[in-house]
């Protein structure tokens, strides 16, 4: 792929995004939308605490 990106433009957009200071709720809302679009697992439920429920088993991150 030959995509030309100007470093200054990329940095400017990055700093604008950081300046918005999105809340955790907004970030999670966007994540939920993407999760539902992907349909990785038909029986998966994404809970508000970030855990997944698959086949009635709750899965948490081990971070």
Backbone as CSV, one residue per row, in Angstrom:
resi,resn,N_x,N_y,N_z,CA_x,CA_y,CA_z,C_x,C_y,C_z
1,UNK,0.835,-1.173,0.000,0.000,0.000,0.000,0.883,1.240,0.000
2,UNK,0.594,2.121,-0.897,1.328,3.380,-0.982,0.440,4.510,-0.487
3,UNK,0.410,4.682,0.818,-0.399,5.740,1.403,0.538,6.823,1.918
4,UNK,0.326,8.021,1.448,1.137,9.150,1.872,0.437,9.866,3.022
5,UNK,1.119,9.978,4.151,0.571,10.672,5.312,1.600,11.684,5.774
6,UNK,1.145,12.903,5.939,2.023,13.949,6.437,2.115,13.834,7.954
7,UNK,3.338,13.791,8.475,3.525,13.652,9.917,2.826,14.762,10.691
8,UNK,2.899,15.973,10.189,2.298,17.102,10.888,0.784,16.952,10.978
9,UNK,0.165,16.504,9.893,-1.287,16.291,9.887,-1.682,15.195,10.868
10,UNK,-0.939,14.127,10.856,-1.222,13.013,11.746,-1.081,13.432,13.208
11,UNK,-0.006,14.135,13.517,0.195,14.609,14.885,-0.885,15.596,15.299
12,UNK,-1.266,16.473,14.407,-2.306,17.453,14.716,-3.621,16.753,15.069
13,UNK,-4.000,15.761,14.270,-5.234,15.024,14.539,-5.139,14.241,15.850
14,UNK,-3.964,13.694,16.126,-3.752,12.959,17.365,-3.915,13.881,18.574
15,UNK,-3.300,15.049,18.529,-3.386,15.984,19.650,-4.804,16.539,19.815
16,UNK,-5.511,16.707,18.735,-6.912,17.143,18.827,-7.756,16.078,19.523
17,UNK,-7.487,14.828,19.209,-8.212,13.730,19.841,-7.916,13.671,21.339
18,UNK,-6.669,13.835,21.699,-6.295,13.837,23.114,-6.952,15.005,23.846
19,UNK,-7.026,16.149,23.211,-7.580,17.348,23.843,-9.065,17.179,24.160
20,UNK,-9.758,16.301,23.441,-11.184,16.087,23.691,-11.435,15.488,25.074
21,UNK,-10.481,14.713,25.584,-10.596,14.066,26.894,-11.927,13.338,27.051
22,UNK,-12.095,12.321,26.257,-13.319,11.535,26.315,-13.453,10.853,27.673
23,UNK,-14.673,10.779,28.147,-14.929,10.081,29.400,-14.839,8.577,29.160
24,UNK,-14.659,7.828,30.256,-14.637,6.370,30.153,-15.954,5.873,29.579
25,UNK,-17.060,6.497,29.953,-18.367,6.087,29.434,-18.425,6.219,27.917
26,UNK,-17.887,7.312,27.383,-17.897,7.524,25.939,-16.995,6.516,25.232
27,UNK,-15.826,6.272,25.797,-14.910,5.287,25.210,-15.562,3.912,25.201
28,UNK,-16.173,3.542,26.334,-16.804,2.232,26.432,-18.002,2.122,25.492
29,UNK,-18.758,3.195,25.338,-19.902,3.190,24.424,-19.434,2.900,22.996
30,UNK,-18.339,3.540,22.590,-17.793,3.302,21.257,-17.314,1.857,21.123
31,UNK,-16.694,1.352,22.185,-16.223,-0.034,22.180,-17.402,-0.997,22.052
32,UNK,-18.493,-0.714,22.775,-19.685,-1.556,22.696,-20.229,-1.599,21.272
33,UNK,-20.275,-0.448,20.621,-20.777,-0.401,19.247,-19.935,-1.282,18.332
34,UNK,-18.616,-1.186,18.455,-17.733,-2.007,17.627,-17.872,-3.486,17.971
35,UNK,-18.013,-3.785,19.247,-18.173,-5.177,19.680,-19.404,-5.795,19.031
36,UNK,-20.509,-5.074,19.028,-21.740,-5.614,18.464,-21.673,-5.725,16.939
37,UNK,-20.917,-4.871,16.304,-20.759,-4.945,14.844,-19.967,-6.187,14.443
38,UNK,-18.962,-6.553,15.245,-18.051,-7.636,14.876,-18.681,-9.017,14.991
39,UNK,-19.612,-9.202,15.900,-20.263,-10.501,16.100,-19.243,-11.629,16.189
40,UNK,-18.269,-11.464,17.083,-17.223,-12.476,17.259,-17.802,-13.790,17.754
41,UNK,-18.683,-13.699,18.705,-19.290,-14.886,19.291,-20.779,-14.618,19.445
42,UNK,-21.590,-15.438,18.856,-23.042,-15.207,18.843,-23.641,-15.142,20.247
43,UNK,-23.086,-15.906,21.183,-23.635,-15.963,22.534,-22.926,-15.027,23.507
44,UNK,-22.083,-14.149,23.019,-21.313,-13.264,23.902,-22.125,-12.021,24.252
45,UNK,-22.042,-11.653,25.531,-22.680,-10.431,26.023,-21.580,-9.585,26.654
46,UNK,-21.489,-8.335,26.257,-20.529,-7.414,26.840,-21.232,-6.648,27.948
47,UNK,-20.728,-6.793,29.174,-21.330,-6.119,30.327,-20.691,-4.755,30.556
48,UNK,-21.382,-3.909,31.315,-20.908,-2.533,31.543,-19.601,-2.462,32.315
49,UNK,-19.214,-3.544,33.007,-17.933,-3.547,33.713,-16.788,-4.024,32.819
50,UNK,-17.098,-4.305,31.562,-16.081,-4.733,30.605,-15.936,-6.241,30.506
51,UNK,-16.624,-6.977,31.348,-16.534,-8.434,31.296,-17.400,-8.966,30.159
52,UNK,-17.077,-10.179,29.740,-17.864,-10.869,28.724,-18.594,-12.025,29.378
53,UNK,-19.772,-12.299,28.899,-20.498,-13.489,29.331,-20.699,-14.351,28.103
54,UNK,-20.133,-15.554,28.171,-20.247,-16.502,27.064,-20.744,-17.817,27.640
55,UNK,-21.863,-18.286,27.104,-22.474,-19.537,27.577,-22.658,-19.524,29.095
56,UNK,-23.216,-18.434,29.602,-23.522,-18.255,31.029,-22.285,-18.238,31.929
57,UNK,-21.096,-18.038,31.373,-19.871,-17.913,32.168,-19.323,-16.507,32.024
58,UNK,-19.087,-15.825,33.136,-18.580,-14.461,33.136,-17.067,-14.491,33.049
59,UNK,-16.492,-13.763,32.093,-15.050,-13.758,31.856,-14.543,-12.346,32.085
60,UNK,-13.525,-12.222,32.962,-12.909,-10.932,33.265,-11.481,-10.931,32.738
61,UNK,-10.981,-9.728,32.461,-9.597,-9.585,32.025,-8.659,-9.900,33.183
62,UNK,-7.522,-10.428,32.869,-6.524,-10.741,33.890,-5.423,-9.676,33.954
63,UNK,-5.734,-8.470,33.473,-4.736,-7.391,33.482,-4.321,-7.033,34.868
